[in-house]
């Protein structure tokens, strides 16, 4: 399947007038087709079932390059799967996308694909660690979004707890970052953590909560 064929299939699900609303909502200047997310889920599920891994990765790469909003979401959804073997090419492609993030919706979809690849091979966290030092805000934010599985684990191993503490260190280093999206990501991570590891969430807020913006502190403590 070519990117043009895939785009044509996506476009068939466009809803009249939806593209204009999406452009106004996301506030990023790129093409929008007006296709709802449930339709993209159905389309990409079929592609994942029909295409071998190498073709999925190639199609994801080509769809991303179009810069069409729905195409970038579809590219991420093509790689959002617990088991992809081999998955090195998929992981490399997701890492290539990170410096190009410019909106929360695309970034979050790509990070959801990345979460599967990261939990499949936690050694990849060494790559993510470098993102925390990037001058690109969306890359710094991605380090927290892509590691959310470790905030949500009910029965973490010792290795998982070490990763959890490492990410909490990253979140602490972001506490004085005034960017709204960074503060939101910190609050989001601690909020999710509080439902599974109350002690660590409370400890983080006791140590660093005063340095967060009020809205992020409220978000972090929502379930405490």
DRENPA-3360 file (N, C-alpha, C; in nm, 2 decimals, always signed):
BEGIN
1 = XXXXXXXX = +0.08/-0.12/+0.00/+0.00/+0.00/+0.00/+0.09/+0.13/+0.00 ~ +0.06/+0.22/-0.09/+0.13/+0.35/-0.09/+0.07/+0.45/+0.00 ~ +0.14/+0.55/+0.03/+0.08/+0.66/+0.11/-0.03/+0.73/+0.04 ~ -0.03/+0.74/-0.09/-0.14/+0.80/-0.16/-0.27/+0.71/-0.15 ~ -0.25/+0.58/-0.16/-0.36/+0.49/-0.15/-0.42/+0.50/+0.00 ~ -0.33/+0.50/+0.09/-0.37/+0.51/+0.23/-0.45/+0.64/+0.26 ~ -0.39/+0.75/+0.21/-0.46/+0.88/+0.23/-0.60/+0.88/+0.16 ~ -0.61/+0.82/+0.05/-0.74/+0.82/-0.02/-0.84/+0.74/+0.06;
9 = XXXXXXXX = -0.79/+0.63/+0.13/-0.88/+0.56/+0.21/-0.92/+0.64/+0.33 ~ -0.83/+0.71/+0.39/-0.86/+0.79/+0.51/-0.96/+0.90/+0.47 ~ -0.94/+0.97/+0.36/-1.02/+1.08/+0.31/-1.16/+1.04/+0.29 ~ -1.19/+0.91/+0.25/-1.32/+0.87/+0.23/-1.41/+0.87/+0.35 ~ -1.35/+0.89/+0.47/-1.42/+0.89/+0.60/-1.43/+1.04/+0.65 ~ -1.40/+1.13/+0.57/-1.40/+1.27/+0.61/-1.55/+1.32/+0.63 ~ -1.57/+1.40/+0.73/-1.71/+1.45/+0.75/-1.71/+1.60/+0.71 ~ -1.82/+1.64/+0.64/-1.82/+1.78/+0.60/-1.81/+1.88/+0.71;
17 = XXXXXXXX = -1.73/+1.98/+0.69/-1.71/+2.09/+0.79/-1.62/+2.05/+0.91 ~ -1.58/+1.93/+0.92/-1.50/+1.89/+1.04/-1.36/+1.94/+1.03 ~ -1.31/+1.95/+0.91/-1.17/+1.99/+0.90/-1.14/+2.13/+0.95 ~ -1.24/+2.22/+0.92/-1.22/+2.36/+0.96/-1.22/+2.37/+1.11 ~ -1.31/+2.29/+1.18/-1.31/+2.29/+1.32/-1.19/+2.24/+1.38 ~ -1.13/+2.13/+1.32/-1.01/+2.07/+1.37/-0.89/+2.17/+1.36 ~ -0.89/+2.24/+1.25/-0.78/+2.34/+1.23/-0.79/+2.45/+1.33 ~ -0.91/+2.50/+1.36/-0.93/+2.60/+1.46/-0.89/+2.55/+1.60;
25 = XXXXXXXX = -0.92/+2.43/+1.63/-0.90/+2.37/+1.76/-0.75/+2.34/+1.79 ~ -0.68/+2.28/+1.69/-0.54/+2.25/+1.71/-0.45/+2.36/+1.69 ~ -0.49/+2.46/+1.61/-0.41/+2.59/+1.59/-0.27/+2.56/+1.53 ~ -0.26/+2.46/+1.45/-0.13/+2.43/+1.38/-0.16/+2.43/+1.23 ~ -0.08/+2.50/+1.16/-0.10/+2.52/+1.02/-0.05/+2.40/+0.94 ~ -0.14/+2.30/+0.92/-0.12/+2.18/+0.84/-0.25/+2.14/+0.77 ~ -0.24/+2.05/+0.68/-0.37/+2.00/+0.62/-0.45/+1.91/+0.71 ~ -0.58/+1.93/+0.72/-0.67/+1.85/+0.79/-0.78/+1.80/+0.70;
33 = XXXXXXXX = -0.81/+1.67/+0.71/-0.91/+1.61/+0.63/-1.05/+1.61/+0.69 ~ -1.06/+1.61/+0.82/-1.19/+1.61/+0.89/-1.24/+1.47/+0.91 ~ -1.14/+1.38/+0.95/-1.18/+1.24/+0.98/-1.18/+1.21/+1.13 ~ -1.29/+1.16/+1.19/-1.29/+1.14/+1.33/-1.20/+1.02/+1.37 ~ -1.16/+1.03/+1.50/-1.06/+0.93/+1.55/-1.11/+0.79/+1.55 ~ -1.24/+0.76/+1.58/-1.28/+0.62/+1.57/-1.27/+0.56/+1.43 ~ -1.29/+0.64/+1.33/-1.27/+0.59/+1.19/-1.12/+0.56/+1.16 ~ -1.03/+0.64/+1.21/-0.89/+0.62/+1.20/-0.85/+0.49/+1.27;
41 = XXXXXXXX = -0.91/+0.47/+1.39/-0.89/+0.34/+1.46/-0.92/+0.22/+1.38 ~ -1.04/+0.22/+1.32/-1.09/+0.11/+1.24/-1.00/+0.09/+1.11 ~ -0.96/+0.20/+1.05/-0.88/+0.19/+0.93/-0.74/+0.13/+0.96 ~ -0.68/+0.18/+1.06/-0.54/+0.14/+1.10/-0.54/+0.00/+1.16 ~ -0.65/-0.04/+1.22/-0.66/-0.18/+1.27/-0.65/-0.28/+1.16 ~ -0.73/-0.24/+1.05/-0.72/-0.33/+0.93/-0.59/-0.34/+0.87 ~ -0.52/-0.22/+0.86/-0.38/-0.22/+0.81/-0.29/-0.30/+0.89 ~ -0.30/-0.29/+1.02/-0.21/-0.37/+1.11/-0.23/-0.52/+1.09;
49 = XXXXXXXX = -0.35/-0.56/+1.06/-0.38/-0.70/+1.05/-0.33/-0.75/+0.91 ~ -0.33/-0.66/+0.81/-0.31/-0.70/+0.67/-0.16/-0.69/+0.63 ~ -0.09/-0.60/+0.69/+0.05/-0.57/+0.64/+0.15/-0.63/+0.73 ~ +0.26/-0.69/+0.68/+0.37/-0.73/+0.76/+0.44/-0.61/+0.82 ~ +0.53/-0.64/+0.92/+0.59/-0.53/+1.00/+0.67/-0.43/+0.91 ~ +0.75/-0.48/+0.82/+0.83/-0.39/+0.74/+0.75/-0.30/+0.66 ~ +0.63/-0.35/+0.60/+0.55/-0.26/+0.52/+0.47/-0.16/+0.61 ~ +0.44/-0.20/+0.73/+0.37/-0.11/+0.82/+0.47/+0.01/+0.86;
57 = XXXXXXXX = +0.59/-0.03/+0.89/+0.69/+0.08/+0.92/+0.71/+0.17/+0.80 ~ +0.72/+0.11/+0.68/+0.74/+0.20/+0.56/+0.62/+0.29/+0.54 ~ +0.50/+0.23/+0.55/+0.38/+0.31/+0.53/+0.37/+0.42/+0.64 ~ +0.40/+0.39/+0.76/+0.40/+0.49/+0.87/+0.49/+0.60/+0.84 ~ +0.61/+0.57/+0.79/+0.71/+0.67/+0.76/+0.66/+0.76/+0.65 ~ +0.60/+0.70/+0.54/+0.55/+0.78/+0.43/+0.43/+0.87/+0.47 ~ +0.34/+0.81/+0.55/+0.22/+0.89/+0.59/+0.27/+1.01/+0.68 ~ +0.36/+0.99/+0.77/+0.41/+1.10/+0.85/+0.47/+1.21/+0.76;
65 = XXXXXXXX = +0.54/+1.18/+0.66/+0.60/+1.28/+0.58/+0.50/+1.37/+0.50 ~ +0.38/+1.32/+0.49/+0.27/+1.41/+0.42/+0.24/+1.53/+0.50 ~ +0.26/+1.52/+0.63/+0.22/+1.63/+0.73/+0.07/+1.65/+0.74 ~ -0.01/+1.56/+0.68/-0.15/+1.57/+0.70/-0.18/+1.52/+0.84 ~ -0.27/+1.60/+0.91/-0.30/+1.57/+1.05/-0.34/+1.42/+1.07 ~ -0.44/+1.38/+1.00/-0.49/+1.24/+1.02/-0.39/+1.14/+0.97 ~ -0.31/+1.17/+0.87/-0.20/+1.08/+0.83/-0.10/+1.06/+0.94 ~ -0.06/+1.16/+1.01/+0.03/+1.15/+1.12/-0.03/+1.07/+1.23;
73 = XXXXXXXX = -0.15/+1.09/+1.26/-0.22/+1.00/+1.36/-0.22/+0.86/+1.32 ~ -0.25/+0.84/+1.19/-0.26/+0.70/+1.14/-0.12/+0.63/+1.14 ~ -0.02/+0.71/+1.11/+0.12/+0.66/+1.12/+0.15/+0.61/+1.26 ~ +0.11/+0.69/+1.36/+0.14/+0.64/+1.50/+0.05/+0.52/+1.53 ~ -0.07/+0.52/+1.49/-0.16/+0.41/+1.52/-0.11/+0.28/+1.45 ~ -0.05/+0.29/+1.34/+0.01/+0.17/+1.27/+0.11/+0.10/+1.36 ~ +0.18/+0.18/+1.44/+0.29/+0.12/+1.53/+0.24/+0.10/+1.67 ~ +0.12/+0.13/+1.70/+0.07/+0.12/+1.84/+0.01/-0.03/+1.86;
81 = XXXXXXXX = +0.10/-0.11/+1.90/+0.07/-0.25/+1.92/+0.17/-0.31/+2.02 ~ +0.12/-0.40/+2.10/+0.20/-0.45/+2.21/+0.32/-0.53/+2.16 ~ +0.29/-0.62/+2.06/+0.39/-0.71/+2.01/+0.42/-0.67/+1.86 ~ +0.54/-0.63/+1.84/+0.59/-0.61/+1.70/+0.73/-0.67/+1.70 ~ +0.74/-0.77/+1.61/+0.87/-0.84/+1.61/+0.92/-0.86/+1.46 ~ +1.03/-0.81/+1.43/+1.12/-0.72/+1.51/+1.07/-0.58/+1.52 ~ +1.11/-0.51/+1.62/+1.06/-0.37/+1.64/+1.16/-0.26/+1.64 ~ +1.29/-0.30/+1.61/+1.39/-0.19/+1.61/+1.36/-0.08/+1.51;
89 = XXXXXXXX = +1.31/-0.12/+1.39/+1.28/-0.01/+1.29/+1.17/+0.08/+1.34 ~ +1.07/+0.02/+1.40/+0.96/+0.09/+1.45/+1.00/+0.19/+1.56 ~ +1.09/+0.14/+1.65/+1.14/+0.23/+1.76/+1.22/+0.34/+1.70 ~ +1.31/+0.31/+1.61/+1.39/+0.42/+1.54/+1.30/+0.52/+1.48 ~ +1.19/+0.48/+1.41/+1.11/+0.57/+1.34/+1.04/+0.67/+1.44 ~ +0.99/+0.61/+1.55/+0.92/+0.69/+1.65/+1.02/+0.79/+1.71 ~ +1.14/+0.75/+1.73/+1.25/+0.85/+1.78/+1.27/+0.96/+1.68 ~ +1.27/+0.92/+1.55/+1.29/+1.02/+1.45/+1.18/+1.13/+1.45;
97 = XXXXXXXX = +1.06/+1.08/+1.49/+0.94/+1.18/+1.49/+0.95/+1.28/+1.60 ~ +1.01/+1.24/+1.71/+1.00/+1.32/+1.84/+1.05/+1.46/+1.81 ~ +1.16/+1.49/+1.75/+1.20/+1.63/+1.73/+1.11/+1.71/+1.64 ~ +1.01/+1.64/+1.57/+0.92/+1.71/+1.48/+0.79/+1.74/+1.55 ~ +0.77/+1.69/+1.67/+0.64/+1.72/+1.74/+0.61/+1.87/+1.75 ~ +0.49/+1.90/+1.73/+0.45/+2.04/+1.74/+0.31/+2.06/+1.79 ~ +0.24/+1.95/+1.83/+0.11/+1.96/+1.88/+0.09/+1.84/+1.98 ~ +0.00/+1.86/+2.08/-0.02/+1.76/+2.18/-0.08/+1.63/+2.12;
105 = XXXXXXXX = -0.18/+1.65/+2.02/-0.25/+1.53/+1.97/-0.16/+1.44/+1.90 ~ -0.08/+1.49/+1.81/+0.02/+1.41/+1.73/+0.12/+1.35/+1.83 ~ +0.17/+1.43/+1.91/+0.28/+1.39/+2.01/+0.22/+1.27/+2.09 ~ +0.10/+1.29/+2.14/+0.05/+1.18/+2.23/+0.02/+1.05/+2.16 ~ -0.03/+1.06/+2.04/-0.05/+0.94/+1.96/+0.09/+0.87/+1.93 ~ +0.19/+0.94/+1.90/+0.32/+0.88/+1.87/+0.38/+0.83/+2.00 ~ +0.36/+0.90/+2.11/+0.41/+0.85/+2.24/+0.34/+0.72/+2.28 ~ +0.21/+0.71/+2.25/+0.14/+0.58/+2.28/+0.21/+0.46/+2.21;
113 = XXXXXXXX = +0.24/+0.49/+2.08/+0.32/+0.38/+2.01/+0.45/+0.36/+2.07 ~ +0.52/+0.46/+2.12/+0.65/+0.45/+2.18/+0.64/+0.38/+2.31 ~ +0.53/+0.40/+2.39/+0.52/+0.33/+2.51/+0.53/+0.18/+2.50 ~ +0.47/+0.12/+2.39/+0.48/-0.02/+2.37/+0.62/-0.07/+2.34 ~ +0.69/+0.01/+2.26/+0.83/-0.02/+2.23/+0.92/-0.01/+2.35 ~ +0.89/+0.09/+2.43/+0.98/+0.11/+2.55/+0.95/+0.00/+2.65 ~ +0.83/-0.04/+2.68/+0.80/-0.14/+2.78/+0.85/-0.28/+2.72 ~ +0.86/-0.29/+2.59/+0.91/-0.42/+2.53/+1.06/-0.43/+2.55;
121 = XXXXXXXX = +1.13/-0.31/+2.56/+1.27/-0.31/+2.58/+1.31/-0.19/+2.66 ~ +1.31/-0.20/+2.80/+1.33/-0.08/+2.88/+1.47/-0.02/+2.87 ~ +1.57/-0.10/+2.81/+1.70/-0.04/+2.79/+1.69/+0.09/+2.70 ~ +1.58/+0.10/+2.62/+1.57/+0.22/+2.54/+1.54/+0.34/+2.62 ~ +1.53/+0.33/+2.75/+1.51/+0.45/+2.83/+1.64/+0.53/+2.83 ~ +1.75/+0.48/+2.79/+1.87/+0.56/+2.78/+1.86/+0.66/+2.67 ~ +1.79/+0.63/+2.56/+1.76/+0.72/+2.46/+1.67/+0.83/+2.51 ~ +1.56/+0.79/+2.58/+1.46/+0.89/+2.63/+1.53/+0.99/+2.73;
129 = XXXXXXXX = +1.63/+0.94/+2.81/+1.69/+1.02/+2.91/+1.75/+1.15/+2.84 ~ +1.80/+1.13/+2.72/+1.86/+1.25/+2.65/+1.75/+1.35/+2.61 ~ +1.63/+1.31/+2.59/+1.52/+1.40/+2.56/+1.50/+1.50/+2.66 ~ +1.53/+1.47/+2.79/+1.50/+1.56/+2.90/+1.58/+1.69/+2.89 ~ +1.69/+1.68/+2.82/+1.78/+1.79/+2.81/+1.77/+1.87/+2.68 ~ +1.67/+1.84/+2.60/+1.65/+1.90/+2.47/+1.59/+2.04/+2.48 ~ +1.64/+2.14/+2.40/+1.58/+2.27/+2.40/+1.44/+2.27/+2.34 ~ +1.40/+2.16/+2.27/+1.27/+2.15/+2.21/+1.17/+2.10/+2.32;
137 = XXXXXXXX = +1.07/+2.19/+2.35/+0.98/+2.16/+2.45/+0.90/+2.03/+2.44 ~ +0.86/+2.00/+2.31/+0.78/+1.88/+2.29/+0.87/+1.75/+2.31 ~ +1.00/+1.76/+2.29/+1.08/+1.65/+2.31/+1.10/+1.63/+2.46 ~ +1.12/+1.73/+2.54/+1.12/+1.72/+2.69/+0.99/+1.66/+2.74 ~ +0.88/+1.71/+2.69/+0.75/+1.66/+2.73/+0.73/+1.51/+2.70 ~ +0.78/+1.47/+2.58/+0.77/+1.33/+2.54/+0.83/+1.23/+2.64 ~ +0.94/+1.28/+2.71/+1.01/+1.19/+2.80/+0.91/+1.15/+2.91 ~ +0.82/+1.23/+2.95/+0.72/+1.19/+3.05/+0.60/+1.12/+2.99;
145 = XXXXXXXX = +0.56/+1.16/+2.88/+0.44/+1.09/+2.82/+0.47/+0.95/+2.78 ~ +0.59/+0.93/+2.73/+0.62/+0.79/+2.68/+0.65/+0.70/+2.79 ~ +0.68/+0.75/+2.91/+0.71/+0.67/+3.03/+0.59/+0.65/+3.12 ~ +0.47/+0.69/+3.08/+0.35/+0.68/+3.16/+0.32/+0.54/+3.21 ~ +0.35/+0.43/+3.13/+0.33/+0.30/+3.18/+0.39/+0.27/+3.32 ~ +0.50/+0.33/+3.35/+0.56/+0.31/+3.48/+0.49/+0.39/+3.59 ~ +0.41/+0.48/+3.56/+0.33/+0.55/+3.66/+0.21/+0.47/+3.69 ~ +0.17/+0.38/+3.60/+0.04/+0.31/+3.61/+0.05/+0.16/+3.66;
153 = XXXXXXXX = +0.17/+0.11/+3.68/+0.19/-0.03/+3.71/+0.14/-0.06/+3.86 ~ +0.06/-0.16/+3.87/+0.01/-0.21/+4.00/+0.11/-0.30/+4.07 ~ +0.19/-0.38/+4.00/+0.28/-0.47/+4.06/+0.42/-0.45/+3.99 ~ +0.48/-0.34/+4.01/+0.61/-0.31/+3.95/+0.72/-0.40/+4.01 ~ +0.81/-0.44/+3.93/+0.93/-0.52/+3.97/+1.03/-0.42/+4.03 ~ +1.14/-0.47/+4.08/+1.25/-0.38/+4.13/+1.30/-0.29/+4.02 ~ +1.32/-0.35/+3.90/+1.36/-0.27/+3.79/+1.26/-0.16/+3.75 ~ +1.13/-0.20/+3.76/+1.03/-0.10/+3.73/+1.03/+0.01/+3.83;
161 = XXXXXXXX = +1.05/-0.02/+3.96/+1.06/+0.08/+4.06/+1.18/+0.18/+4.04 ~ +1.29/+0.12/+4.00/+1.40/+0.20/+3.97/+1.38/+0.30/+3.85 ~ +1.30/+0.25/+3.75/+1.27/+0.33/+3.64/+1.17/+0.44/+3.69 ~ +1.07/+0.40/+3.77/+0.98/+0.50/+3.83/+1.05/+0.61/+3.90 ~ +1.15/+0.58/+3.98/+1.22/+0.68/+4.05/+1.31/+0.76/+3.96 ~ +1.36/+0.70/+3.85/+1.44/+0.78/+3.76/+1.35/+0.88/+3.69 ~ +1.23/+0.84/+3.65/+1.14/+0.94/+3.58/+1.09/+1.05/+3.68 ~ +1.07/+1.01/+3.80/+1.04/+1.11/+3.90/+1.15/+1.22/+3.91;
169 = XXXXXXXX = +1.27/+1.17/+3.90/+1.38/+1.27/+3.90/+1.37/+1.36/+3.78 ~ +1.33/+1.31/+3.66/+1.31/+1.40/+3.55/+1.20/+1.50/+3.58 ~ +1.09/+1.45/+3.63/+0.98/+1.54/+3.66/+1.02/+1.65/+3.76 ~ +1.10/+1.61/+3.86/+1.15/+1.71/+3.95/+1.24/+1.82/+3.88 ~ +1.31/+1.78/+3.78/+1.40/+1.87/+3.71/+1.31/+1.97/+3.62 ~ +1.18/+1.93/+3.60/+1.09/+2.01/+3.52/+1.01/+2.10/+3.61 ~ +1.02/+2.09/+3.74/+0.92/+2.16/+3.82/+0.92/+2.31/+3.81 ~ +1.04/+2.36/+3.77/+1.05/+2.51/+3.76/+1.04/+2.55/+3.61;
177 = XXXXXXXX = +1.02/+2.46/+3.52/+0.99/+2.49/+3.38/+0.86/+2.55/+3.37 ~ +0.85/+2.67/+3.32/+0.72/+2.75/+3.32/+0.63/+2.72/+3.20 ~ +0.68/+2.63/+3.11/+0.59/+2.60/+3.00/+0.47/+2.53/+3.04 ~ +0.35/+2.57/+2.99/+0.22/+2.51/+3.04/+0.22/+2.36/+3.01 ~ +0.27/+2.32/+2.89/+0.26/+2.17/+2.85/+0.35/+2.09/+2.94 ~ +0.47/+2.14/+2.98/+0.56/+2.07/+3.06/+0.49/+2.05/+3.20 ~ +0.44/+2.16/+3.25/+0.38/+2.16/+3.38/+0.26/+2.06/+3.38 ~ +0.18/+2.06/+3.27/+0.07/+1.97/+3.26/+0.12/+1.82/+3.26;
185 = XXXXXXXX = +0.23/+1.80/+3.19/+0.28/+1.66/+3.18/+0.33/+1.61/+3.32 ~ +0.39/+1.70/+3.40/+0.43/+1.66/+3.53/+0.31/+1.63/+3.62 ~ +0.21/+1.72/+3.61/+0.09/+1.69/+3.69/+0.02/+1.56/+3.65 ~ +0.02/+1.54/+3.52/-0.04/+1.42/+3.47/+0.03/+1.29/+3.52 ~ +0.16/+1.29/+3.52/+0.24/+1.18/+3.56/+0.22/+1.15/+3.71 ~ +0.22/+1.25/+3.79/+0.21/+1.23/+3.93/+0.06/+1.20/+3.96 ~ -0.03/+1.25/+3.89/-0.17/+1.21/+3.92/-0.19/+1.07/+3.89 ~ -0.14/+1.02/+3.78/-0.16/+0.87/+3.75/-0.08/+0.79/+3.85;
193 = XXXXXXXX = +0.04/+0.83/+3.89/+0.11/+0.76/+3.99/+0.04/+0.75/+4.12 ~ -0.03/+0.85/+4.16/-0.10/+0.86/+4.29/-0.20/+0.75/+4.30 ~ -0.25/+0.70/+4.19/-0.35/+0.59/+4.20/-0.29/+0.45/+4.22 ~ -0.16/+0.44/+4.20/-0.09/+0.31/+4.21/+0.03/+0.31/+4.31 ~ +0.08/+0.43/+4.35/+0.19/+0.44/+4.44/+0.17/+0.58/+4.51 ~ +0.08/+0.58/+4.61/+0.05/+0.70/+4.68/+0.17/+0.76/+4.75 ~ +0.25/+0.67/+4.81/+0.36/+0.72/+4.89/+0.46/+0.80/+4.80 ~ +0.49/+0.75/+4.69/+0.58/+0.82/+4.60/+0.52/+0.95/+4.55;
201 = XXXXXXXX = +0.39/+0.95/+4.51/+0.33/+1.07/+4.47/+0.33/+1.18/+4.57 ~ +0.29/+1.14/+4.70/+0.29/+1.24/+4.81/+0.43/+1.29/+4.84 ~ +0.53/+1.20/+4.83/+0.67/+1.24/+4.85/+0.72/+1.34/+4.75 ~ +0.68/+1.32/+4.62/+0.71/+1.41/+4.52/+0.65/+1.55/+4.54 ~ +0.53/+1.55/+4.58/+0.46/+1.68/+4.60/+0.52/+1.75/+4.72 ~ +0.55/+1.67/+4.83/+0.61/+1.74/+4.94/+0.74/+1.80/+4.91 ~ +0.82/+1.73/+4.83/+0.95/+1.78/+4.79/+0.95/+1.89/+4.69 ~ +0.86/+1.88/+4.59/+0.87/+1.96/+4.47/+0.74/+2.04/+4.44;
209 = XXXXXXXX = +0.63/+2.01/+4.51/+0.50/+2.07/+4.47/+0.50/+2.22/+4.48 ~ +0.57/+2.28/+4.57/+0.57/+2.43/+4.58/+0.64/+2.49/+4.46 ~ +0.72/+2.42/+4.38/+0.78/+2.48/+4.26/+0.69/+2.46/+4.14 ~ +0.59/+2.38/+4.15/+0.50/+2.37/+4.03/+0.40/+2.48/+4.02 ~ +0.35/+2.51/+3.91/+0.24/+2.60/+3.89/+0.12/+2.55/+3.97 ~ +0.03/+2.64/+4.02/-0.08/+2.59/+4.10/-0.17/+2.49/+4.02 ~ -0.19/+2.51/+3.89/-0.28/+2.42/+3.82/-0.22/+2.28/+3.81 ~ -0.09/+2.27/+3.79/-0.02/+2.14/+3.79/-0.02/+2.08/+3.92;
217 = XXXXXXXX = +0.00/+2.15/+4.03/-0.01/+2.10/+4.16/-0.14/+2.04/+4.19 ~ -0.25/+2.11/+4.15/-0.38/+2.06/+4.17/-0.41/+1.93/+4.09 ~ -0.36/+1.93/+3.97/-0.37/+1.81/+3.88/-0.30/+1.69/+3.95 ~ -0.18/+1.71/+3.99/-0.10/+1.61/+4.05/-0.17/+1.55/+4.18 ~ -0.23/+1.63/+4.26/-0.29/+1.59/+4.38/-0.44/+1.55/+4.37 ~ -0.49/+1.54/+4.25/-0.63/+1.52/+4.22/-0.69/+1.40/+4.30 ~ -0.62/+1.29/+4.31/-0.67/+1.17/+4.38/-0.61/+1.15/+4.51 ~ -0.54/+1.24/+4.57/-0.47/+1.23/+4.70/-0.56/+1.29/+4.80;
% end
